[in-house]
Amino acid sequence: MESLQSVFREHFAQYADTRALHVRELRAATAIMRCRTPELGGRVLACEHGHYARTQFNSCRHRSCPRCADAPHQR
């Protein structure tokens, strides 16, 4: 299953070239495309003994982003 983020990354530039989009729409699309990627930075989570480490990337926290907007609704 393809994520909304991958659909935006693949097709949004072509879509935006054919339409006059509002700044709010461009900001929302950019936030969705950058959410939880190295573009927004992140941190390394590791156990104190060095057995396990993983990178956790920052969220965009935009209200239109399905990944970020869903968490408050779940709580």
C-alpha positions in Angstrom: 0.0 0.0 0.0 1.4 3.4 -1.0 1.4 6.1 1.6 -0.1 9.5 1.1 3.4 10.9 1.5 4.8 8.9 -1.3 1.9 9.9 -3.6 2.6 13.6 -2.8 6.3 13.2 -3.4 5.8 11.5 -6.8 2.9 13.6 -8.2 2.6 16.9 -6.4 5.1 18.9 -8.5 3.2 18.0 -11.7 -0.1 18.7 -10.1 1.1 22.1 -8.8 2.4 23.1 -12.2 -1.1 22.9 -13.7 -3.0 24.8 -11.0 -2.9 28.1 -9.1 -2.6 26.9 -5.5 -3.0 28.9 -2.4 0.0 29.4 -0.1 -1.8 27.3 2.6 -2.1 24.4 0.2 1.6 24.6 -0.8 2.6 24.7 2.9 0.4 21.7 3.8 1.7 19.7 0.8 5.3 20.5 1.7 4.8 19.5 5.4 3.3 16.2 4.3 6.2 15.5 2.0 8.8 16.3 4.6 7.2 14.7 7.7 9.4 12.2 9.5 12.2 12.5 7.0 15.8 13.6 7.4 14.8 17.0 6.0 13.3 17.9 9.4 16.1 16.4 11.5 15.9 13.8 14.1 17.6 12.0 16.9 19.2 8.6 17.6 17.5 6.5 20.2 19.9 3.9 21.7 19.9 1.6 24.7 22.6 2.5 27.3 24.5 -0.7 26.6 24.8 -0.1 22.9 22.8 -3.1 21.8 20.2 -1.2 19.9 20.0 2.1 18.1 17.6 3.6 15.7 16.9 7.1 14.2 13.7 8.8 15.0 12.9 11.7 12.6 10.9 14.7 13.6 7.3 15.2 12.7 6.0 18.3 10.8 3.1 18.8 13.3 1.0 20.3 10.6 -2.8 19.9 11.1 -3.3 18.7 7.6 -0.7 15.9 7.8 -2.5 12.6 8.4 0.5 11.2 10.4 0.5 14.1 12.8 -3.1 15.0 13.0 -4.2 11.5 13.8 -2.2 11.2 17.0 -4.2 13.8 19.0 -7.5 12.3 17.8 -6.4 8.9 19.0 -5.7 10.3 22.5 
